[in-house]
Amino acid sequence: MRDLVEGLDYLHGMGICHRDIKPMNILVDRNNVCKYADFGSSEILKTPTEDIFSDSVGTYQFFSPEMCDENCHGYSGRAADIWALGIVLYALCFNCLPFDCENETDLFKAIFENEL
């Protein structure tokens, strides 16, 4: 997890939001160092401080609560990445996802309304 936190800090420091952090997008090299992969959803920020997004990309189970709020007009990409990394930690510790529902509507409601 330390490698992932440091890697995310580096990406954010370089003005990059990954936007699809999940276990499948984490690789472990031969030295047991974790690294992020699949930057297909990532965005390079226009300015280092402007990380507000209005579109939702990534894997639904790793969405942050503000991404699931139908009244939200923008959310922090950095904060959403940090939330997704927290969901990864939960999944690694408990071998399941904290929010996993039958359909998108129920999933978004659970993420938005429930506490971890």
C-alpha positions as CSV (number, residue, x, y, z in Angstrom):
1,M,0.0,0.0,0.0
2,R,2.9,2.3,0.7
3,D,4.1,2.0,-2.9
4,L,0.6,2.8,-4.1
5,V,0.2,5.9,-1.9
6,E,3.7,7.1,-3.0
7,G,2.8,6.4,-6.6
8,L,-0.5,8.3,-6.4
9,D,1.3,11.2,-4.7
10,Y,3.8,11.3,-7.6
11,L,1.0,11.1,-10.2
12,H,-1.0,13.9,-8.6
13,G,2.2,16.0,-8.1
14,M,2.8,15.6,-11.9
15,G,-0.8,16.8,-12.5
16,I,-2.2,13.4,-13.5
17,C,-5.4,11.9,-12.2
18,H,-5.6,8.1,-12.9
19,R,-9.4,7.9,-12.7
20,D,-9.6,4.1,-12.7
21,I,-7.8,2.8,-9.7
22,K,-8.7,-0.8,-8.9
23,P,-6.9,-4.0,-8.2
24,M,-6.8,-5.0,-11.9
25,N,-4.9,-1.9,-12.7
26,I,-2.1,-2.5,-10.2
27,L,1.0,-4.5,-11.1
28,V,3.7,-5.9,-8.9
29,D,7.2,-6.1,-10.4
30,R,9.9,-8.7,-9.7
31,N,11.1,-6.6,-6.8
32,N,7.6,-6.7,-5.2
33,V,7.1,-3.0,-6.0
34,C,3.5,-2.1,-6.8
35,K,2.9,0.2,-9.8
36,Y,-0.2,1.6,-11.5
37,A,-1.2,0.4,-15.0
38,D,-3.9,1.2,-17.6
39,F,-3.9,5.0,-18.0
40,G,-6.7,4.9,-20.6
41,S,-9.0,6.9,-18.4
42,S,-6.4,9.2,-16.9
43,E,-6.3,12.9,-17.4
44,I,-3.5,15.4,-17.4
45,L,-4.7,18.5,-15.6
46,K,-4.6,21.8,-17.4
47,T,-3.3,23.5,-14.2
48,P,-1.8,21.9,-11.1
49,T,-4.6,23.1,-8.9
50,E,-7.6,22.5,-11.2
51,D,-8.8,18.9,-10.9
52,I,-12.5,19.3,-11.1
53,F,-14.3,16.8,-13.3
54,S,-18.0,16.5,-14.3
55,D,-17.9,13.2,-16.2
56,S,-17.7,9.9,-14.5
57,V,-15.2,7.3,-15.8
58,G,-13.8,4.2,-14.2
59,T,-15.2,1.2,-12.5
60,Y,-18.5,1.9,-10.7
61,Q,-17.6,-0.1,-7.5
62,F,-14.7,2.3,-7.0
63,F,-16.6,5.6,-7.5
64,S,-16.5,8.1,-4.7
65,P,-19.7,9.3,-3.1
66,E,-19.7,12.7,-4.9
67,M,-19.4,10.8,-8.3
68,C,-22.7,9.1,-7.4
69,D,-24.5,12.3,-6.4
70,E,-26.9,13.2,-9.2
71,N,-26.9,16.8,-7.9
72,C,-23.1,17.1,-8.0
73,H,-21.8,19.5,-10.7
74,G,-18.1,18.5,-10.3
75,Y,-15.8,16.5,-8.1
76,S,-12.1,16.4,-7.3
77,G,-10.2,13.9,-9.5
78,R,-7.5,13.7,-6.9
79,A,-10.0,13.0,-4.1
80,A,-11.8,10.4,-6.2
81,D,-8.4,8.6,-6.8
82,I,-7.7,8.6,-3.1
83,W,-11.2,7.2,-2.4
84,A,-10.7,4.4,-5.0
85,L,-7.3,3.5,-3.4
86,G,-9.2,3.2,-0.1
87,I,-11.6,0.8,-1.7
88,V,-8.6,-1.2,-3.0
89,L,-7.2,-1.4,0.5
90,Y,-10.6,-2.6,1.8
91,A,-10.8,-5.2,-1.0
92,L,-7.3,-6.5,-0.2
93,C,-8.0,-6.7,3.6
94,F,-11.5,-8.2,3.4
95,N,-11.4,-10.0,0.0
96,C,-14.6,-8.4,-1.1
97,L,-15.9,-5.0,-2.2
98,P,-17.6,-2.7,0.4
99,F,-20.3,-1.7,-2.2
100,D,-21.5,-4.3,-4.7
101,C,-25.1,-4.3,-5.8
102,E,-27.2,-6.0,-8.5
103,N,-27.6,-2.8,-10.6
104,E,-26.0,0.6,-11.1
105,T,-28.8,2.5,-9.4
106,D,-28.6,0.5,-6.2
107,L,-24.8,0.6,-6.3
108,F,-24.7,4.4,-6.6
109,K,-27.3,4.8,-3.8
110,A,-25.3,2.5,-1.5
111,I,-22.0,4.4,-2.2
112,F,-23.7,7.8,-1.7
113,E,-25.8,7.0,1.4
114,N,-23.9,4.3,3.3
115,E,-20.8,4.6,5.4
116,L,-17.8,2.3,5.1
